[in-house]
Amino acid sequence: MTTTIEPADYATDVRVPYETLLSLATAVLADRGMPEGRAGTAAEALLYGDLAGMRSHGLANLTRLYLPLLDEKRADPTAEFEILADRGAAVLVDARQSLGLWAASEAMDLAVARSAEYGIGMISVRNGTHFGCAGHHTARAVAKNAIGILASNCGGQRIARPPGGRYAMLGTNPLSIAAPAGPGLPSFNLDMSTTAVPTGKVREAARAGRPIPEGWLQDAEGAPVTDPAALDRGEGFPMWLGGRPETGAYKGYGLALLVEVLAALVPGAGLGPSPEAFTGNGGPTGRDDNIGFLAIAVSPGALRPEQEFLGDAGGLFRSLLECPPVSAGSPVGYPGRREAAYEEEARANGVPVSKGLYAELTAVAHEIGADIPTEAGA
């Protein structure tokens, strides 16, 4: 399967080999004290955003998010999981502020191991930190022919308001589910925020100096906001999946609360809705420390013949692809198919990196004495 990246997306970008970027990101994280193997796992999670076409969650966050987390001691590069309760299929873990890019993969791997024995494994985590694209971690379950589910709250960070509310009470509360799609097909991988878009996409637009469409942010009175910089000024609030209350905002809001309950209330992590939210003028409060997340794996092969399950999965997802489209130029797909095409193209031709980010990465490489990223084909 191949795809063509639209020139409007990447025409001015630098193409850098994936392995070059992976080596650099690994070296940068190791320079901050992460053991090399752990740094490699975290770097893979970080680069997934760039490979899958979700650049707002990729390497752009290395210097903006993850290095500050480590430098400010809000994330511990060497912390190990502490198991607080172990009931076989269900485990409660204190991540002890380990870097989420690594910790979420560890939690998913543990969930998969338990699901192989019990049919299902549930790892409930407190004291987590930001873990990047949830879809990268759920894909680890698919590699074992299991189904992966990952959901996370935003700790004490509050940037989104309940419908009709004056105060910000919740974060974007992302979730992902990934499953095998059968032989020869890219896996199903739904990776979404419960707000209309993740904040990373808003900030990406702000860095590029372009407006955002109506429906992403609203002001304190509920009017549309198209200036992406309003988010970090505290003047723009993320809208829920579904848009306004009359068009289904309660669905996104309800999903955000579902994530808050399962991912944070259950393990005892930081909660968004709390009296601390009622401060100031209703703008954003708190920050994303003590994040809670939930990793679940389901192993159908522990419950029925694995090949039978995979065959049925192939029938399900191939039937979707065979659905006649309304427009001949827009075939029917499913979540994960587009991302797999982007990844194949980027691995073959180099990962697209904006010129600004390329300059950033070059500066970081100089800082730690690592090799400077080279363009693909150079």
Secondary structure, 3 states (H helix, E strand, C coil): CCCCCCHHHHCCCEEECHHHHHHHHHHHHHHCCCCHHHHHHHHHHHHHHHHCCCHHHCCHHHHHHHHHHHHCCCCECCCCCEEEEECCCEEEEECCCECHHHHHHHHHHHHHHHHHHHCEEEEEEEEECCCCCHHHHHHHHHCCCCEEEEEECCCCCECECCCCCCCCCECCCCEEEEECCCCCCCCEEEEECCECCCHHHHHHHHHHCCCCCCCCEECCCCCEECCHHHCCCCCCEECECCECHHHCHHHHHHHHHHHHHHHHHCCCCCCCCCHHHCCCCCCCECCCCCEEEEEEEECHHHCCCHHHHHHHHHHHHHHHHCCCCCCCCCCCCCCCHHHHHHHHHHHHHCEEECHHHHHHHHHHHHHHCCCCCCCCCC
